């Protein structure tokens, strides 16, 4: 029997060629290590994805169900994003939001 995971947020790290070359995989591993060590983030699923076609703005990180797509991410910004999720802040990293999908666009 399958059990439902209690996931409230899903963060995806682009690991397409350009984002991979800019540290996308390392940021995903960093995020997974932080989530694994932080009980308050146990409802956050960390994944990697293929290219999201925003190569010049990468590395890209996507946060759902909020619909945020973050550009020009770094390890420091990844840590800030995880901290904002842990603290339940409404709009994390406003300077790096490439765009937000509205509910009817999802």
SENU-277659 format. One record per atom (N, C-alpha, C, CB): x, y, z; residue in one letter; atom name. Coordinates in steps of 0.2 Angstrom, whole numbers, always signed. Glycine has a CB too. Example, Ala and Ser with C-alpha at 12.3 -4.5 7.8 and 13.67 -1.06 7.14 Angstrom:
% SENU-277659
{xx->+66, yy->-28, zz->+39, residu->A, atome->N} $
{xx->+62, yy->-22, zz->+39, residu->A, atome->CA} $
{xx->+66, yy->-16, zz->+39, residu->A, atome->C} $
{xx->+57, yy->-22, zz->+45, residu->A, atome->CB} $
{xx->+64, yy->-11, zz->+35, residu->S, atome->N} $
{xx->+68, yy->-5, zz->+36, residu->S, atome->CA} $
{xx->+64, yy->+0, zz->+39, residu->S, atome->C} $
{xx->+70, yy->-3, zz->+29, residu->S, atome->CB} $
% end
This chain:
% SENU-277659
{xx->+4, yy->-6, zz->+0, residu->X, atome->N} $
{xx->+0, yy->+0, zz->+0, residu->X, atome->CA} $
{xx->+4, yy->+6, zz->+0, residu->X, atome->C} $
{xx->-5, yy->+0, zz->+6, residu->X, atome->CB} $
{xx->+3, yy->+11, zz->-4, residu->X, atome->N} $
{xx->+6, yy->+17, zz->-5, residu->X, atome->CA} $
{xx->+4, yy->+22, zz->+1, residu->X, atome->C} $
{xx->+5, yy->+21, zz->-11, residu->X, atome->CB} $
{xx->+9, yy->+26, zz->+4, residu->X, atome->N} $
{xx->+7, yy->+31, zz->+8, residu->X, atome->CA} $
{xx->+9, yy->+38, zz->+5, residu->X, atome->C} $
{xx->+12, yy->+30, zz->+15, residu->X, atome->CB} $
{xx->+5, yy->+42, zz->+7, residu->X, atome->N} $
{xx->+6, yy->+49, zz->+4, residu->X, atome->CA} $
{xx->+11, yy->+53, zz->+8, residu->X, atome->C} $
{xx->-1, yy->+53, zz->+4, residu->X, atome->CB} $
{xx->+16, yy->+56, zz->+4, residu->X, atome->N} $
{xx->+21, yy->+60, zz->+7, residu->X, atome->CA} $
{xx->+18, yy->+66, zz->+9, residu->X, atome->C} $
{xx->+27, yy->+61, zz->+2, residu->X, atome->CB} $
{xx->+20, yy->+69, zz->+15, residu->X, atome->N} $
{xx->+18, yy->+76, zz->+17, residu->X, atome->CA} $
{xx->+23, yy->+81, zz->+14, residu->X, atome->C} $
{xx->+18, yy->+76, zz->+25, residu->X, atome->CB} $
{xx->+22, yy->+82, zz->+8, residu->X, atome->N} $
{xx->+26, yy->+87, zz->+4, residu->X, atome->CA} $
{xx->+22, yy->+94, zz->+4, residu->X, atome->C} $
{xx->+28, yy->+85, zz->-3, residu->X, atome->CB} $
{xx->+25, yy->+99, zz->+6, residu->X, atome->N} $
{xx->+22, yy->+106, zz->+5, residu->X, atome->CA} $
{xx->+25, yy->+110, zz->+0, residu->X, atome->C} $
{xx->+22, yy->+109, zz->+12, residu->X, atome->CB} $
{xx->+31, yy->+109, zz->-1, residu->X, atome->N} $
{xx->+35, yy->+113, zz->-6, residu->X, atome->CA} $
{xx->+39, yy->+108, zz->-10, residu->X, atome->C} $
{xx->+39, yy->+118, zz->-3, residu->X, atome->CB} $
{xx->+40, yy->+110, zz->-17, residu->X, atome->N} $
{xx->+45, yy->+106, zz->-21, residu->X, atome->CA} $
{xx->+50, yy->+111, zz->-24, residu->X, atome->C} $
{xx->+41, yy->+102, zz->-27, residu->X, atome->CB} $
{xx->+56, yy->+110, zz->-23, residu->X, atome->N} $
{xx->+61, yy->+114, zz->-26, residu->X, atome->CA} $
{xx->+65, yy->+110, zz->-31, residu->X, atome->C} $
{xx->+66, yy->+117, zz->-21, residu->X, atome->CB} $
{xx->+65, yy->+113, zz->-37, residu->X, atome->N} $
{xx->+69, yy->+109, zz->-43, residu->X, atome->CA} $
{xx->+75, yy->+113, zz->-45, residu->X, atome->C} $
{xx->+64, yy->+108, zz->-49, residu->X, atome->CB} $
{xx->+80, yy->+110, zz->-46, residu->X, atome->N} $
{xx->+86, yy->+113, zz->-48, residu->X, atome->CA} $
{xx->+88, yy->+111, zz->-56, residu->X, atome->C} $
{xx->+92, yy->+111, zz->-44, residu->X, atome->CB} $
{xx->+88, yy->+116, zz->-60, residu->X, atome->N} $
{xx->+90, yy->+114, zz->-67, residu->X, atome->CA} $
{xx->+97, yy->+111, zz->-67, residu->X, atome->C} $
{xx->+89, yy->+121, zz->-71, residu->X, atome->CB} $
{xx->+97, yy->+106, zz->-71, residu->X, atome->N} $
{xx->+104, yy->+103, zz->-72, residu->X, atome->CA} $
{xx->+105, yy->+102, zz->-80, residu->X, atome->C} $
{xx->+104, yy->+96, zz->-68, residu->X, atome->CB} $
{xx->+102, yy->+106, zz->-84, residu->X, atome->N} $
{xx->+103, yy->+106, zz->-91, residu->X, atome->CA} $
{xx->+110, yy->+108, zz->-92, residu->X, atome->C} $
{xx->+98, yy->+111, zz->-95, residu->X, atome->CB} $
{xx->+113, yy->+108, zz->-98, residu->X, atome->N} $
{xx->+120, yy->+109, zz->-99, residu->X, atome->CA} $
{xx->+123, yy->+115, zz->-96, residu->X, atome->C} $
{xx->+122, yy->+108, zz->-106, residu->X, atome->CB} $
{xx->+120, yy->+121, zz->-97, residu->X, atome->N} $
{xx->+122, yy->+127, zz->-95, residu->X, atome->CA} $
{xx->+122, yy->+128, zz->-88, residu->X, atome->C} $
{xx->+119, yy->+133, zz->-99, residu->X, atome->CB} $
{xx->+116, yy->+126, zz->-85, residu->X, atome->N} $
{xx->+115, yy->+127, zz->-78, residu->X, atome->CA} $
{xx->+120, yy->+122, zz->-74, residu->X, atome->C} $
{xx->+108, yy->+125, zz->-76, residu->X, atome->CB} $
{xx->+121, yy->+116, zz->-77, residu->X, atome->N} $
{xx->+125, yy->+111, zz->-74, residu->X, atome->CA} $
{xx->+132, yy->+114, zz->-74, residu->X, atome->C} $
{xx->+125, yy->+105, zz->-78, residu->X, atome->CB} $
{xx->+134, yy->+118, zz->-79, residu->X, atome->N} $
{xx->+141, yy->+121, zz->-79, residu->X, atome->CA} $
{xx->+142, yy->+127, zz->-74, residu->X, atome->C} $
{xx->+142, yy->+123, zz->-86, residu->X, atome->CB} $
{xx->+136, yy->+129, zz->-72, residu->X, atome->N} $
{xx->+136, yy->+135, zz->-68, residu->X, atome->CA} $
{xx->+135, yy->+133, zz->-60, residu->X, atome->C} $
{xx->+131, yy->+140, zz->-70, residu->X, atome->CB} $
{xx->+135, yy->+126, zz->-59, residu->X, atome->N} $
{xx->+134, yy->+124, zz->-52, residu->X, atome->CA} $
{xx->+127, yy->+121, zz->-50, residu->X, atome->C} $
{xx->+136, yy->+129, zz->-48, residu->X, atome->CB} $
{xx->+123, yy->+120, zz->-55, residu->X, atome->N} $
{xx->+116, yy->+118, zz->-53, residu->X, atome->CA} $
{xx->+116, yy->+111, zz->-49, residu->X, atome->C} $
{xx->+112, yy->+117, zz->-60, residu->X, atome->CB} $
{xx->+120, yy->+106, zz->-51, residu->X, atome->N} $
{xx->+120, yy->+100, zz->-48, residu->X, atome->CA} $
{xx->+123, yy->+101, zz->-40, residu->X, atome->C} $
{xx->+125, yy->+95, zz->-51, residu->X, atome->CB} $
{xx->+128, yy->+105, zz->-40, residu->X, atome->N} $
{xx->+131, yy->+106, zz->-33, residu->X, atome->CA} $
{xx->+126, yy->+110, zz->-28, residu->X, atome->C} $
{xx->+137, yy->+111, zz->-33, residu->X, atome->CB} $
{xx->+122, yy->+114, zz->-31, residu->X, atome->N} $
{xx->+117, yy->+118, zz->-27, residu->X, atome->CA} $
{xx->+111, yy->+113, zz->-25, residu->X, atome->C} $
{xx->+114, yy->+124, zz->-31, residu->X, atome->CB} $
{xx->+110, yy->+108, zz->-30, residu->X, atome->N} $
{xx->+105, yy->+103, zz->-28, residu->X, atome->CA} $
{xx->+107, yy->+99, zz->-22, residu->X, atome->C} $
{xx->+103, yy->+99, zz->-34, residu->X, atome->CB} $
{xx->+113, yy->+97, zz->-22, residu->X, atome->N} $
{xx->+116, yy->+92, zz->-17, residu->X, atome->CA} $
{xx->+117, yy->+96, zz->-11, residu->X, atome->C} $
{xx->+123, yy->+90, zz->-19, residu->X, atome->CB} $
{xx->+119, yy->+103, zz->-11, residu->X, atome->N} $
{xx->+119, yy->+107, zz->-5, residu->X, atome->CA} $
{xx->+112, yy->+107, zz->-2, residu->X, atome->C} $
{xx->+121, yy->+114, zz->-7, residu->X, atome->CB} $
{xx->+107, yy->+109, zz->-6, residu->X, atome->N} $
{xx->+100, yy->+109, zz->-4, residu->X, atome->CA} $
{xx->+98, yy->+103, zz->+0, residu->X, atome->C} $
{xx->+95, yy->+111, zz->-9, residu->X, atome->CB} $
{xx->+99, yy->+97, zz->-4, residu->X, atome->N} $
{xx->+97, yy->+91, zz->-1, residu->X, atome->CA} $
{xx->+100, yy->+89, zz->+6, residu->X, atome->C} $
{xx->+99, yy->+85, zz->-6, residu->X, atome->CB} $
{xx->+107, yy->+91, zz->+7, residu->X, atome->N} $
{xx->+110, yy->+90, zz->+13, residu->X, atome->CA} $
{xx->+107, yy->+95, zz->+18, residu->X, atome->C} $
{xx->+118, yy->+92, zz->+12, residu->X, atome->CB} $
{xx->+106, yy->+101, zz->+17, residu->X, atome->N} $
{xx->+102, yy->+105, zz->+22, residu->X, atome->CA} $
{xx->+96, yy->+103, zz->+24, residu->X, atome->C} $
{xx->+102, yy->+112, zz->+19, residu->X, atome->CB} $
{xx->+92, yy->+100, zz->+19, residu->X, atome->N} $
{xx->+85, yy->+98, zz->+20, residu->X, atome->CA} $
{xx->+86, yy->+92, zz->+25, residu->X, atome->C} $
{xx->+81, yy->+96, zz->+14, residu->X, atome->CB} $
{xx->+90, yy->+87, zz->+23, residu->X, atome->N} $
{xx->+91, yy->+81, zz->+27, residu->X, atome->CA} $
{xx->+93, yy->+83, zz->+34, residu->X, atome->C} $
{xx->+96, yy->+77, zz->+24, residu->X, atome->CB} $
{xx->+97, yy->+88, zz->+35, residu->X, atome->N} $
{xx->+99, yy->+90, zz->+42, residu->X, atome->CA} $
{xx->+94, yy->+95, zz->+46, residu->X, atome->C} $
{xx->+106, yy->+93, zz->+41, residu->X, atome->CB} $
{xx->+89, yy->+97, zz->+43, residu->X, atome->N} $
{xx->+84, yy->+102, zz->+46, residu->X, atome->CA} $
{xx->+77, yy->+99, zz->+46, residu->X, atome->C} $
{xx->+84, yy->+108, zz->+41, residu->X, atome->CB} $
{xx->+75, yy->+97, zz->+52, residu->X, atome->N} $
{xx->+68, yy->+94, zz->+53, residu->X, atome->CA} $
{xx->+63, yy->+99, zz->+51, residu->X, atome->C} $
{xx->+67, yy->+92, zz->+60, residu->X, atome->CB} $
{xx->+64, yy->+105, zz->+51, residu->X, atome->N} $
{xx->+58, yy->+110, zz->+49, residu->X, atome->CA} $
{xx->+57, yy->+110, zz->+42, residu->X, atome->C} $
{xx->+60, yy->+117, zz->+51, residu->X, atome->CB} $
{xx->+62, yy->+107, zz->+38, residu->X, atome->N} $
{xx->+61, yy->+107, zz->+31, residu->X, atome->CA} $
{xx->+60, yy->+100, zz->+28, residu->X, atome->C} $
{xx->+68, yy->+109, zz->+27, residu->X, atome->CB} $
{xx->+57, yy->+95, zz->+33, residu->X, atome->N} $
{xx->+55, yy->+89, zz->+31, residu->X, atome->CA} $
{xx->+50, yy->+88, zz->+26, residu->X, atome->C} $
{xx->+54, yy->+85, zz->+37, residu->X, atome->CB} $
{xx->+46, yy->+93, zz->+25, residu->X, atome->N} $
{xx->+40, yy->+93, zz->+20, residu->X, atome->CA} $
{xx->+42, yy->+96, zz->+13, residu->X, atome->C} $
{xx->+34, yy->+97, zz->+23, residu->X, atome->CB} $
{xx->+49, yy->+97, zz->+12, residu->X, atome->N} $
{xx->+52, yy->+100, zz->+6, residu->X, atome->CA} $
{xx->+55, yy->+95, zz->+2, residu->X, atome->C} $
{xx->+57, yy->+106, zz->+7, residu->X, atome->CB} $
{xx->+53, yy->+94, zz->-4, residu->X, atome->N} $
{xx->+56, yy->+89, zz->-9, residu->X, atome->CA} $
{xx->+61, yy->+92, zz->-13, residu->X, atome->C} $
{xx->+50, yy->+85, zz->-13, residu->X, atome->CB} $
{xx->+67, yy->+90, zz->-14, residu->X, atome->N} $
{xx->+72, yy->+92, zz->-18, residu->X, atome->CA} $
{xx->+73, yy->+88, zz->-24, residu->X, atome->C} $
{xx->+79, yy->+93, zz->-14, residu->X, atome->CB} $
{xx->+73, yy->+91, zz->-30, residu->X, atome->N} $
{xx->+74, yy->+87, zz->-36, residu->X, atome->CA} $
{xx->+78, yy->+91, zz->-41, residu->X, atome->C} $
{xx->+67, yy->+85, zz->-39, residu->X, atome->CB} $
{xx->+80, yy->+87, zz->-46, residu->X, atome->N} $
{xx->+84, yy->+90, zz->-51, residu->X, atome->CA} $
{xx->+79, yy->+89, zz->-57, residu->X, atome->C} $
{xx->+91, yy->+88, zz->-52, residu->X, atome->CB} $
{xx->+80, yy->+94, zz->-62, residu->X, atome->N} $
{xx->+76, yy->+93, zz->-68, residu->X, atome->CA} $
{xx->+81, yy->+95, zz->-74, residu->X, atome->C} $
{xx->+70, yy->+98, zz->-68, residu->X, atome->CB} $
{xx->+79, yy->+93, zz->-80, residu->X, atome->N} $
{xx->+82, yy->+94, zz->-86, residu->X, atome->CA} $
{xx->+82, yy->+102, zz->-88, residu->X, atome->C} $
{xx->+80, yy->+90, zz->-92, residu->X, atome->CB} $
{xx->+84, yy->+104, zz->-93, residu->X, atome->N} $
{xx->+84, yy->+111, zz->-95, residu->X, atome->CA} $
{xx->+77, yy->+114, zz->-95, residu->X, atome->C} $
{xx->+87, yy->+111, zz->-102, residu->X, atome->CB} $
{xx->+77, yy->+120, zz->-92, residu->X, atome->N} $
{xx->+70, yy->+123, zz->-92, residu->X, atome->CA} $
{xx->+70, yy->+129, zz->-97, residu->X, atome->C} $
{xx->+69, yy->+126, zz->-85, residu->X, atome->CB} $
{xx->+75, yy->+129, zz->-102, residu->X, atome->N} $
{xx->+75, yy->+134, zz->-107, residu->X, atome->CA} $
{xx->+76, yy->+141, zz->-105, residu->X, atome->C} $
{xx->+69, yy->+133, zz->-111, residu->X, atome->CB} $
{xx->+80, yy->+142, zz->-100, residu->X, atome->N} $
{xx->+81, yy->+149, zz->-97, residu->X, atome->CA} $
{xx->+89, yy->+150, zz->-96, residu->X, atome->C} $
{xx->+78, yy->+151, zz->-91, residu->X, atome->CB} $
{xx->+93, yy->+147, zz->-101, residu->X, atome->N} $
{xx->+100, yy->+146, zz->-101, residu->X, atome->CA} $
{xx->+104, yy->+152, zz->-99, residu->X, atome->C} $
{xx->+102, yy->+143, zz->-107, residu->X, atome->CB} $
{xx->+102, yy->+157, zz->-102, residu->X, atome->N} $
{xx->+106, yy->+163, zz->-101, residu->X, atome->CA} $
{xx->+105, yy->+166, zz->-94, residu->X, atome->C} $
{xx->+104, yy->+169, zz->-106, residu->X, atome->CB} $
{xx->+100, yy->+164, zz->-91, residu->X, atome->N} $
{xx->+98, yy->+167, zz->-84, residu->X, atome->CA} $
{xx->+100, yy->+162, zz->-78, residu->X, atome->C} $
{xx->+91, yy->+168, zz->-83, residu->X, atome->CB} $
{xx->+103, yy->+156, zz->-80, residu->X, atome->N} $
{xx->+104, yy->+151, zz->-75, residu->X, atome->CA} $
{xx->+110, yy->+152, zz->-71, residu->X, atome->C} $
{xx->+105, yy->+145, zz->-79, residu->X, atome->CB} $
{xx->+111, yy->+148, zz->-66, residu->X, atome->N} $
{xx->+107, yy->+142, zz->-65, residu->X, atome->CA} $
{xx->+100, yy->+144, zz->-62, residu->X, atome->C} $
{xx->+110, yy->+138, zz->-60, residu->X, atome->CB} $
{xx->+95, yy->+140, zz->-64, residu->X, atome->N} $
{xx->+88, yy->+141, zz->-62, residu->X, atome->CA} $
{xx->+86, yy->+137, zz->-57, residu->X, atome->C} $
{xx->+84, yy->+140, zz->-68, residu->X, atome->CB} $
{xx->+82, yy->+139, zz->-52, residu->X, atome->N} $
{xx->+78, yy->+135, zz->-47, residu->X, atome->CA} $
{xx->+71, yy->+137, zz->-47, residu->X, atome->C} $
{xx->+82, yy->+137, zz->-40, residu->X, atome->CB} $
{xx->+67, yy->+131, zz->-47, residu->X, atome->N} $
{xx->+60, yy->+132, zz->-47, residu->X, atome->CA} $
{xx->+57, yy->+130, zz->-40, residu->X, atome->C} $
{xx->+57, yy->+128, zz->-53, residu->X, atome->CB} $
{xx->+52, yy->+134, zz->-38, residu->X, atome->N} $
{xx->+49, yy->+132, zz->-32, residu->X, atome->CA} $
{xx->+41, yy->+131, zz->-33, residu->X, atome->C} $
{xx->+50, yy->+138, zz->-26, residu->X, atome->CB} $
{xx->+39, yy->+126, zz->-31, residu->X, atome->N} $
{xx->+31, yy->+124, zz->-31, residu->X, atome->CA} $
{xx->+29, yy->+122, zz->-25, residu->X, atome->C} $
{xx->+30, yy->+119, zz->-37, residu->X, atome->CB} $
{xx->+22, yy->+123, zz->-23, residu->X, atome->N} $
{xx->+17, yy->+126, zz->-28, residu->X, atome->CA} $
{xx->+17, yy->+133, zz->-29, residu->X, atome->C} $
{xx->+10, yy->+123, zz->-25, residu->X, atome->CB} $
{xx->+21, yy->+137, zz->-26, residu->X, atome->N} $
{xx->+21, yy->+144, zz->-27, residu->X, atome->CA} $
{xx->+22, yy->+147, zz->-34, residu->X, atome->C} $
{xx->+27, yy->+147, zz->-23, residu->X, atome->CB} $
{xx->+26, yy->+143, zz->-38, residu->X, atome->N} $
{xx->+26, yy->+145, zz->-45, residu->X, atome->CA} $
{xx->+32, yy->+149, zz->-46, residu->X, atome->C} $
{xx->+20, yy->+148, zz->-48, residu->X, atome->CB} $
{xx->+37, yy->+150, zz->-42, residu->X, atome->N} $
{xx->+42, yy->+155, zz->-42, residu->X, atome->CA} $
{xx->+48, yy->+151, zz->-47, residu->X, atome->C} $
{xx->+45, yy->+157, zz->-36, residu->X, atome->CB} $
{xx->+51, yy->+155, zz->-51, residu->X, atome->N} $
{xx->+56, yy->+153, zz->-55, residu->X, atome->CA} $
{xx->+62, yy->+158, zz->-54, residu->X, atome->C} $
{xx->+55, yy->+152, zz->-63, residu->X, atome->CB} $
{xx->+67, yy->+156, zz->-50, residu->X, atome->N} $
{xx->+73, yy->+160, zz->-48, residu->X, atome->CA} $
{xx->+79, yy->+159, zz->-53, residu->X, atome->C} $
{xx->+75, yy->+158, zz->-41, residu->X, atome->CB} $
{xx->+81, yy->+165, zz->-55, residu->X, atome->N} $
{xx->+87, yy->+165, zz->-60, residu->X, atome->CA} $
{xx->+94, yy->+167, zz->-56, residu->X, atome->C} $
{xx->+86, yy->+170, zz->-65, residu->X, atome->CB} $
{xx->+99, yy->+166, zz->-59, residu->X, atome->N} $
{xx->+106, yy->+168, zz->-57, residu->X, atome->CA} $
{xx->+107, yy->+165, zz->-50, residu->X, atome->C} $
{xx->+107, yy->+175, zz->-57, residu->X, atome->CB} $
{xx->+105, yy->+159, zz->-48, residu->X, atome->N} $
{xx->+106, yy->+156, zz->-42, residu->X, atome->CA} $
{xx->+113, yy->+155, zz->-40, residu->X, atome->C} $
{xx->+102, yy->+150, zz->-41, residu->X, atome->CB} $
{xx->+115, yy->+155, zz->-34, residu->X, atome->N} $
{xx->+121, yy->+154, zz->-31, residu->X, atome->CA} $
{xx->+120, yy->+149, zz->-25, residu->X, atome->C} $
{xx->+125, yy->+160, zz->-29, residu->X, atome->CB} $
{xx->+126, yy->+147, zz->-22, residu->X, atome->N} $
{xx->+125, yy->+143, zz->-16, residu->X, atome->CA} $
{xx->+122, yy->+147, zz->-10, residu->X, atome->C} $
{xx->+132, yy->+140, zz->-14, residu->X, atome->CB} $
{xx->+125, yy->+153, zz->-10, residu->X, atome->N} $
{xx->+122, yy->+158, zz->-5, residu->X, atome->CA} $
{xx->+115, yy->+159, zz->-5, residu->X, atome->C} $
{xx->+126, yy->+164, zz->-5, residu->X, atome->CB} $
{xx->+112, yy->+160, zz->-12, residu->X, atome->N} $
{xx->+105, yy->+162, zz->-13, residu->X, atome->CA} $
{xx->+101, yy->+155, zz->-11, residu->X, atome->C} $
{xx->+104, yy->+164, zz->-20, residu->X, atome->CB} $
{xx->+104, yy->+149, zz->-13, residu->X, atome->N} $
{xx->+101, yy->+143, zz->-11, residu->X, atome->CA} $
{xx->+99, yy->+143, zz->-4, residu->X, atome->C} $
{xx->+104, yy->+137, zz->-14, residu->X, atome->CB} $
{xx->+104, yy->+144, zz->+0, residu->X, atome->N} $
{xx->+104, yy->+144, zz->+7, residu->X, atome->CA} $
{xx->+98, yy->+149, zz->+10, residu->X, atome->C} $
{xx->+110, yy->+146, zz->+11, residu->X, atome->CB} $
{xx->+98, yy->+155, zz->+7, residu->X, atome->N} $
{xx->+93, yy->+160, zz->+9, residu->X, atome->CA} $
{xx->+86, yy->+158, zz->+7, residu->X, atome->C} $
{xx->+95, yy->+167, zz->+5, residu->X, atome->CB} $
{xx->+86, yy->+154, zz->+1, residu->X, atome->N} $
{xx->+79, yy->+152, zz->-1, residu->X, atome->CA} $
{xx->+77, yy->+147, zz->+4, residu->X, atome->C} $
{xx->+80, yy->+149, zz->-8, residu->X, atome->CB} $
{xx->+81, yy->+142, zz->+6, residu->X, atome->N} $
{xx->+79, yy->+137, zz->+11, residu->X, atome->CA} $
{xx->+77, yy->+140, zz->+17, residu->X, atome->C} $
{xx->+85, yy->+132, zz->+11, residu->X, atome->CB} $
{xx->+81, yy->+145, zz->+19, residu->X, atome->N} $
{xx->+79, yy->+148, zz->+26, residu->X, atome->CA} $
{xx->+73, yy->+152, zz->+25, residu->X, atome->C} $
{xx->+85, yy->+154, zz->+27, residu->X, atome->CB} $
{xx->+71, yy->+155, zz->+20, residu->X, atome->N} $
{xx->+65, yy->+158, zz->+19, residu->X, atome->CA} $
{xx->+59, yy->+153, zz->+19, residu->X, atome->C} $
{xx->+64, yy->+162, zz->+13, residu->X, atome->CB} $
{xx->+60, yy->+147, zz->+16, residu->X, atome->N} $
{xx->+55, yy->+142, zz->+16, residu->X, atome->CA} $
{xx->+54, yy->+139, zz->+23, residu->X, atome->C} $
{xx->+57, yy->+136, zz->+12, residu->X, atome->CB} $
{xx->+59, yy->+138, zz->+27, residu->X, atome->N} $
{xx->+59, yy->+136, zz->+34, residu->X, atome->CA} $
{xx->+55, yy->+141, zz->+38, residu->X, atome->C} $
{xx->+66, yy->+135, zz->+37, residu->X, atome->CB} $
{xx->+56, yy->+147, zz->+37, residu->X, atome->N} $
{xx->+53, yy->+153, zz->+41, residu->X, atome->CA} $
{xx->+46, yy->+155, zz->+38, residu->X, atome->C} $
{xx->+58, yy->+159, zz->+41, residu->X, atome->CB} $
{xx->+44, yy->+151, zz->+33, residu->X, atome->N} $
{xx->+38, yy->+153, zz->+30, residu->X, atome->CA} $
{xx->+37, yy->+160, zz->+27, residu->X, atome->C} $
{xx->+32, yy->+151, zz->+35, residu->X, atome->CB} $
{xx->+42, yy->+163, zz->+25, residu->X, atome->N} $
{xx->+41, yy->+169, zz->+22, residu->X, atome->CA} $
{xx->+38, yy->+169, zz->+15, residu->X, atome->C} $
{xx->+48, yy->+172, zz->+21, residu->X, atome->CB} $
{xx->+34, yy->+174, zz->+14, residu->X, atome->N} $
{xx->+29, yy->+175, zz->+8, residu->X, atome->CA} $
{xx->+33, yy->+175, zz->+2, residu->X, atome->C} $
{xx->+25, yy->+180, zz->+9, residu->X, atome->CB} $
{xx->+38, yy->+180, zz->+1, residu->X, atome->N} $
{xx->+41, yy->+181, zz->-6, residu->X, atome->CA} $
{xx->+49, yy->+180, zz->-5, residu->X, atome->C} $
{xx->+39, yy->+188, zz->-9, residu->X, atome->CB} $
{xx->+51, yy->+174, zz->-6, residu->X, atome->N} $
{xx->+58, yy->+173, zz->-5, residu->X, atome->CA} $
{xx->+62, yy->+176, zz->-11, residu->X, atome->C} $
{xx->+60, yy->+166, zz->-4, residu->X, atome->CB} $
{xx->+68, yy->+179, zz->-10, residu->X, atome->N} $
{xx->+73, yy->+181, zz->-15, residu->X, atome->CA} $
{xx->+70, yy->+185, zz->-20, residu->X, atome->C} $
{xx->+76, yy->+175, zz->-18, residu->X, atome->CB} $
{xx->+66, yy->+191, zz->-19, residu->X, atome->N} $
{xx->+63, yy->+195, zz->-24, residu->X, atome->CA} $
{xx->+68, yy->+197, zz->-30, residu->X, atome->C} $
{xx->+60, yy->+201, zz->-21, residu->X, atome->CB} $
{xx->+74, yy->+198, zz->-28, residu->X, atome->N} $
{xx->+78, yy->+201, zz->-33, residu->X, atome->CA} $
{xx->+80, yy->+195, zz->-39, residu->X, atome->C} $
{xx->+85, yy->+203, zz->-30, residu->X, atome->CB} $
{xx->+79, yy->+189, zz->-37, residu->X, atome->N} $
{xx->+81, yy->+184, zz->-42, residu->X, atome->CA} $
{xx->+74, yy->+180, zz->-45, residu->X, atome->C} $
{xx->+85, yy->+179, zz->-38, residu->X, atome->CB} $
{xx->+69, yy->+183, zz->-44, residu->X, atome->N} $
{xx->+63, yy->+180, zz->-47, residu->X, atome->CA} $
{xx->+62, yy->+182, zz->-54, residu->X, atome->C} $
{xx->+56, yy->+182, zz->-43, residu->X, atome->CB} $
{xx->+63, yy->+177, zz->-58, residu->X, atome->N} $
{xx->+63, yy->+178, zz->-66, residu->X, atome->CA} $
{xx->+56, yy->+179, zz->-68, residu->X, atome->C} $
{xx->+66, yy->+171, zz->-69, residu->X, atome->CB} $
{xx->+51, yy->+175, zz->-65, residu->X, atome->N} $
{xx->+44, yy->+176, zz->-66, residu->X, atome->CA} $
{xx->+40, yy->+171, zz->-61, residu->X, atome->C} $
{xx->+42, yy->+174, zz->-73, residu->X, atome->CB} $
{xx->+34, yy->+172, zz->-60, residu->X, atome->N} $
{xx->+29, yy->+168, zz->-56, residu->X, atome->CA} $
{xx->+24, yy->+166, zz->-60, residu->X, atome->C} $
{xx->+27, yy->+172, zz->-49, residu->X, atome->CB} $
{xx->+22, yy->+160, zz->-60, residu->X, atome->N} $
{xx->+16, yy->+157, zz->-63, residu->X, atome->CA} $
{xx->+10, yy->+158, zz->-59, residu->X, atome->C} $
{xx->+17, yy->+149, zz->-65, residu->X, atome->CB} $
{xx->+5, yy->+161, zz->-62, residu->X, atome->N} $
{xx->-1, yy->+162, zz->-58, residu->X, atome->CA} $
{xx->-5, yy->+156, zz->-58, residu->X, atome->C} $
{xx->-5, yy->+168, zz->-61, residu->X, atome->CB} $
{xx->-9, yy->+155, zz->-53, residu->X, atome->N} $
{xx->-13, yy->+149, zz->-52, residu->X, atome->CA} $
{xx->-16, yy->+146, zz->-59, residu->X, atome->C} $
{xx->-18, yy->+149, zz->-47, residu->X, atome->CB} $
{xx->-19, yy->+151, zz->-63, residu->X, atome->N} $
{xx->-23, yy->+149, zz->-69, residu->X, atome->CA} $
{xx->-18, yy->+147, zz->-74, residu->X, atome->C} $
{xx->-28, yy->+154, zz->-71, residu->X, atome->CB} $
{xx->-12, yy->+148, zz->-74, residu->X, atome->N} $
{xx->-7, yy->+147, zz->-79, residu->X, atome->CA} $
{xx->-4, yy->+140, zz->-77, residu->X, atome->C} $
{xx->-1, yy->+152, zz->-79, residu->X, atome->CB} $
{xx->-5, yy->+137, zz->-71, residu->X, atome->N} $
{xx->-1, yy->+131, zz->-70, residu->X, atome->CA} $
{xx->-5, yy->+125, zz->-72, residu->X, atome->C} $
{xx->-1, yy->+130, zz->-62, residu->X, atome->CB} $
% end
